[in-house]
Amino acid sequence: MQKCRLCHHPVIPFLSFGRLPLPEELRLPSERHLPLRRYPLGLATCSQCHHVQLTQKVRPDTIYKQHYHYDCSLTATNYWLALAKSFARSFENSRPLVVDIGSNTGLLLHHFRRLGCRVLGIDPSPLARAASRRRRLPLINKYFSPQLAQRILTREGPAQLITCTNTFDHVSSLTQFTRGLTCLLHPQGTCLIEVPYFLSFIKDLNHVVYHQQIDYCLLTPLIPFFARHGLQLHSAETTSIHGGSLRLTLGHQPSPLSQTTKKLLAQERRLFHRWPQVLRRFSRLLLARHQTFRHRLLSLINQGKSVAAIAASAKGITILNYCHLDYRHIQFITEASPTKIGRFTPSGIPIVSDRYLLKHPPDVALLLAFNFAAEILPRLKSFTARGGRIILP
Ligand SMILES: [Zn+2]
């Protein structure tokens, strides 16, 4: 029986999408004939602490060393600058060490460095390696672990700030990862963890279950988990990124809980009283929403409309995969990231550059990066001005 990733009690599966290919297994034209592996995708909740997690995780090397293309510097760029500025103000010593785990293309560290911090990125992906050369940012191109934390501690000293944005919920062993955080963090330092918030997902259905994200976090189960590994919660708040995220700050010393944190805990407590019903309703609404989306799109195609998509994000491709929409329905997907252009999605849809949309405008464009719609829609004015229609999944 599967055990909870936080407390090791048995988990109860409550939602299944069947077996789907990895959304970022984006193939070169020469690889299109190769067989496609499919992996189960579903959610389970812990019978003890309520933590929500995938029913089965994919080996990290398969995702991060072979099929990983996410580039954080293409969206929400101002968000990372604001985050760096808000922390840089609070540092007391002159050249604090900031370590970003899951540093991706290094955008957050780039801002911290400009604000006078010593920086170090940790990320196992080839994408991070290439970006660190380009930006000349120090990077350890490995998975974070207690052993690696000890090595950094010996060489660089403790970190005044450790950031893990959209990373903690992707790691293979939460226990090993958190032991590493405790080891590397300065006695008065801060660890910042940001994860998509499952409560926002339940309320707005504005997020996606996909293979890369293993944990769908709530605040209540995380507090005792971190405390067992020597990290105490200092603050918790919600932020707008990724359809609604939870931002936690943690440190070695206990701190009284703020009113915001207490409010979040009270909201979760109310839901836990009727947790099985909450999850049943969430699953039903999510599956129904996919059905509606599929019907809406097929009806447009049946009316003779041509359809293309915008942004070949892992979440967006997962939605197409759930809904069995492939190259027969979607003509192409436009994308800004050069590592994706020229490849094909697992269901055979060609990925082309953003410019292609205006050269070959379809009747309908499907905005797959729907959680960044506010940022992307203004860039599509020339398409809509010519009569193009945009729909969100
Ligand atoms: Zn648990």
Boltz pocket constraint, residues with backbone or C-beta under 6 A from the ligand:
constraints:
  - pocket:
      binder: B
      contacts: [[A, 4], [A, 5], [A, 6], [A, 7], [A, 8], [A, 9], [A, 46], [A, 47], [A, 48], [A, 49], [A, 50], [A, 51], [A, 221]]
      max_distance: 6.0
